[in-house]
């Protein structure tokens, strides 16, 4: 499987947003010459990518990765929740495997 960082981000956002897939966008709002702000509404592409129940079960699991791993202190979680995913998709070279005494190298990412 091949996926871009944007595709992975959108996939996980859909999971934690109650199962709703929103079209990615970069603009939160526009400002008119008179200073009036107009909010941009995200476009719903598909509802129920996962069920709301599955979303509610997965959200704390993803937050737990950040809250209980070494990089948790790097995030200020007072304004918003941060979730993460761990994995072992990277295969170590022989040299790295010998140093780490493993055959795989785990990696973690957060969003």
C-alpha positions in Angstrom: 0.0 0.0 0.0 1.2 3.5 -0.8 -0.2 6.6 0.9 0.9 10.2 1.2 1.1 11.9 4.6 -2.0 13.9 3.6 -3.9 10.8 2.9 -2.9 9.2 6.2 -3.8 12.4 8.1 -7.2 12.5 6.4 -7.8 8.9 7.2 -7.0 9.2 10.9 -8.9 12.5 11.1 -11.9 10.7 9.7 -11.6 8.0 12.3 -11.5 10.5 15.2 -14.1 12.8 13.8 -16.9 10.4 14.5 -16.3 8.6 11.2 -16.9 11.6 8.9 -14.5 12.2 6.0 -14.0 15.9 5.3 -12.3 17.2 2.1 -8.9 18.5 3.1 -8.7 22.3 3.1 -6.2 25.0 4.1 -8.3 28.0 4.7 -10.2 28.5 8.0 -11.7 31.9 7.0 -11.4 34.8 4.6 -11.3 38.5 5.6 -13.1 41.1 3.5 -11.7 44.6 3.0 -14.0 45.9 5.8 -12.6 43.3 8.2 -15.6 40.9 8.1 -14.6 37.3 8.6 -16.3 34.5 6.6 -15.7 31.0 7.9 -15.1 28.3 5.4 -17.2 25.2 6.1 -15.4 21.9 5.6 -17.0 19.8 2.8 -18.3 16.4 4.0 -17.3 13.9 1.4 -18.6 10.8 3.1 -20.3 10.0 6.4 -19.7 6.8 8.4 -16.2 5.9 7.1 -16.3 4.1 10.5 -19.2 4.0 12.8 -19.4 6.7 15.6 -19.1 3.8 18.1 -15.8 2.6 16.5 -14.6 6.2 16.4 -15.4 6.6 20.1 -13.5 3.4 20.9 -10.4 4.2 18.8 -10.0 7.9 19.9 -8.8 7.1 23.4 -6.5 4.4 22.1 -4.7 6.9 19.8 -4.6 9.5 22.6 -3.0 6.9 24.9 -0.1 6.4 22.5 0.8 10.1 23.0 -0.1 10.3 26.7 1.9 7.3 27.8 5.0 7.3 25.5 8.2 9.3 25.6 7.1 12.1 23.3 4.0 13.0 25.3 5.7 15.8 27.0 6.4 17.5 23.7 2.8 18.3 23.1 0.7 20.9 25.0 -2.6 19.2 25.2 -4.5 21.9 26.9 -6.0 23.3 23.7 -6.7 20.1 21.8 -6.3 16.4 21.9 -3.4 14.7 20.2 -3.4 11.1 19.1 -0.6 8.9 17.8 0.0 5.6 16.1 2.9 3.2 16.6 4.1 0.7 14.2 6.9 -1.7 13.1 6.7 -1.2 9.3 10.4 -0.4 8.9 12.9 -3.2 8.5 16.2 -2.6 10.2 19.5 -3.0 8.5 21.8 -5.7 9.9 23.9 -3.0 11.6 20.9 -1.3 13.2 19.4 -4.6 14.2 22.7 -5.6 16.0 22.8 -2.2 17.8 19.1 -2.4 18.9 19.1 -6.2 19.3 16.0 -6.5 17.1 15.0 -7.3 13.5 12.6 -4.4 13.1 12.7 -0.7 13.9 9.5 0.7 15.4 8.4 4.2 14.6 5.7 6.4 16.0 3.9 9.4 14.6 1.4 11.8 16.0 -1.2 14.1 14.6 
